[in-house]
Amino acid sequence: DRYTYDKTVELFEKCIKLLHPFMPFLTEEVYHLLKERTDGDSICVAKYPQVLDFNQAAIDKGNALKEVMTKVRDLRNSQKLKKRDLLQLKVKTSNPALFKDLIPLLKRKAFLESFEFTTEDVSGAVSFRIGKDTFFVPLGDKVDLEEERQKIQKELDYLSGLKMKLNK
């Protein structure tokens, strides 16, 4: 429809105005191809786009969603868990409102059986941190504890050796 087309052209104009200082000749050509221009109407003299108000809360929620999804995927990879194995996720946070709206999406996209808030650390669970929030994933019998101890000990030995080399 016409409205969508006009809004798309308006968006492209803003984008090429932002690009103009870096690609002047190309953006001038595209500027004139987007729509009919009068003589003297040039991107060189066009008003630079202004920063508009934005919803910081929506941006924070999007970033939180991305970070949790990334950490859950990393945890699945490091623990050699299948992508579709349902996991429980518990979060210790001072800002539960940040996650409340994200729960249905997280459960569906991260293949979570449950998403719960907690005030205490969860013993026997694998944990990760995002900012000030701590997330716990109880794995129960899904992880070999002895193998995990060996892996952590190996990393600790490596880091200790690295520290000794750097201190020399």
N, C-alpha and C positions, 0 to 999 in steps of 0.2 A: 504494500500500500504506500501511498505518498508520504505519510507521516514517518514511517520506518525509513524510507529512502532518504528523506530530508535529514533525519537524525543521524543516519549513517554517514552522509556527506559531511555533516557538521562535526562528527567525531573524527573523520579522516582529516578535515581541515585543521583541527586542533593538533592532531598528531604530527602533521607535516610542518606546522608552525613550530612545534618543539624541535623537530629535526632540522629545520632550516639553517641554524648556525653551523651545523656539521656537514650538511649536504645542500648547499645553496642552489646549485643549478638544477639538480634533480627535483627538489621540492618546489621550485618555481614552476617547472613544467607540469608537475602533478597538480599543483594549485590551480592552474589555468584549465586543466583537463576535467577537474571535478565538476565545474559548472561555468556558465557564461559569466565573463567578467567585463567590467567597463574599462575603458582606457584609463591607465593610471592606477588601476587596482592591482597591486603587486603584493606578494607575500613579504617583500622587504619592508613595506610600510604598514602592513597589517598589524593590528594590535595583538600582542603576545597573550596567550591564554592565561587566565587567572586561576589561582588555586581556589577551589570551591570547598564548602564545608563537607565533611565526610563523617561517617558513623564509626568512631574509634572502637566502640563496643563490638560491632560486627567484625571489624578487622581482628580484634583480639580473639574472638571466638573462632574465626577462621584459622588463625595461627595456632590456637590451642588444639583444634581438630587435627591440623596437619602434623603437629608435633607428637600428639598421642598416637596417631595412626603410624607414623614413622617409627616410634619407639616400640610399639607392639609388633610391627613387622620385623624390626631388628631383633627383638626378643625371640620371635618365632624362628628366625634364621639361626641365631646363636644356640638355641636349645634344640634345634633340628625338629621342630614341630611342624605338622602339616598346616597349610594355610587355612583350611576349613575346620580344624579342630576348635571347638568352642572353648573359650577361656573365660575365667572370671577375672574382672578387673576391679580393684578397690583403690580409692584415692583418698589420701589424707591432704586436705586443702583448707586454706582459710577463706577461699572464695568459691563455694559450691555453685553459686549462681552462674559462674562462667561455664560450667559443664552441664547444667541441668537441661538446657535446650539441645545439647549435643548428644545426649544419651541414646535416643533412638537411632540416630545416624551412626554413631560409634558402634553400637551393637550390631548393626547390619553390615557395615563396611569393614569392621575389624574382626568380625566373626566372634562376638562376645556373647557368652551365655548370660552374663549379668554385669552390671556396672553399679557399684555401691560406694557410698561415702563412709569413711571410717575416721575415728579420732585417734586410734592407736595403730602402732606398727603391727603388721601381720607377720607372725612368725612362720617360718618354713615356706615363705613365698619369695619369688624372684622380684626384685624391685628396680625401679628406675626413677630418676628425678627429671622434672621439667620445671625450671625456675625454682620456686619455693614449694611446689607440690610434689608429693611422693606417691608413686603408683605401685601397687602390689599385685602380682599375678601368682596365686597359689597353684602350683603345678602338681602337687601330690605325687603320684607315681609316674608322672610323665617325664621326670628327669632323674638321671642317675647321679646321686649325690657324691659318690666317690669320684666319678669322672669330673664333676664340677670342681671338687676340691683339688684334684690334680691339675686341672686347667688353670685355676686361680693361683696355685702354688708355682706353676711354671711361669706365669706372667709376673708374679712377685719376684721370683728369682731373676728373671730377665731385667726387671726394673731396678732391682738392687744392684746388679752388675753394671747397669748403665749409669746409675748414680755414682758408683765407685769410680768408673772411668772418667766421668765428668768432674769429679772432685779432685782428680790428680793434677 
